[in-house]
């Protein structure tokens, strides 16, 4: 029992990450972020009456830069344990899902 727990702990704290998997996850997360934020910018530019969401537009610009910086750091760093790398990737993925739901709930705010 103790040996099995030690194996799980070693796997979770492992910092060796296959290069192909690192590249694939970086491309996938980067594209997901760019598509979500890009779709918000497209919706904002193409639908009349969304001027009240200008604050979200500015915030999305900051948000995409921060997300891409975190993804780039995860790509270049070799000291992040597997459990932390997976957790960060899941947080980024779920935040983009929620952002997509927000985009589809936008309604024009013209008075």
N, C-alpha and C positions, 0 to 999 in steps of 0.2 A: 504494500500500500504506500509506504513512504517513498519507495523507488519510483512509483508511478507519478506521485505528486512532484517529485524532483524533475522527472522528464517533462511534465507539463510546464513547470516553472522555467526550465531551460528553453523550451520552445517559445514561451511568451516573452522571454527576455533576450531572445536571439536577435542579433543585429545583422546577420548575414541575410541578404535579400537578393534573389536572382536578378540579374541585370535586365533580362527580358521582361520580367514581371514588374520591375520598377519603371521601365519605359512604358509598358502597356497601361499601368495604373495612372501614370502621370498624364499620358495622352488622353485617357478616358476622363479623368477628373477635370483636366483643363478644358476639354471640349464641352463637357457638361456645364461647366461654369460659364463659358463663353456663349453657349447656345441659350442658356436661361437669361442671362443679362442682355444679350443681344436681342432676344425676343421681346424683352421689356422695352428696350430702346426702340425697336421697330413698332411695337404697339403704341408707344408714346408719340412717335413721329407720325404715324399713319391715321390715328383716330383723333378727330377734332374733339375738343372739350376736355382733354386730360391735363390741362394746365395746372390743376390743383395738385397733381402728383409730381410736380417739379422737384420737390424735396426728395422724393424717392429716386428720381433720376440722378440727382447729385450723390445720394447715398449709394446708389448702385455702382457709380463710377469708383468710389472709394472701396466698396465691397469687392468688386472684381479684382482690383489691384491687390488687395490684401489676400484674397483667396489664391491668386496666382503666385504671390510671393511665398505663401505657406506651401503650396504644391511644389514650387521650385526648391524650397529648402528641404522638403521631404525627398526630392529626387537627388539632391546633391549630398545630403547627410548620410553617413553610414553608422551613426551612433544612436539612432532612434530605435528603441526596442519594437519588436513586432506588434505587441499589444497596443502600444501608443500609436504606431503608424496606422494600424487598422482602425483604431478609434477616431483618429483625426480624419481619415478618409470617409468614414461613415458619417461623421458630423458634417463634413462638406457636402456629401451626397444628399443627406436628409435636408440640409438647409436649402439646397437648390430645388428639391422637390417642393418645399413649402413656398419658396419664391415663385415657382411655376404656378402653384395654386393661387397665389396672390395675383399673378398676372391675369389668370383667367377669371378672377372675380372683379376686375376693374370695371367701373361704370363711368360714363362721361359725367362730369360735374358742372355742366353748363347751367347757369341759372336762367 
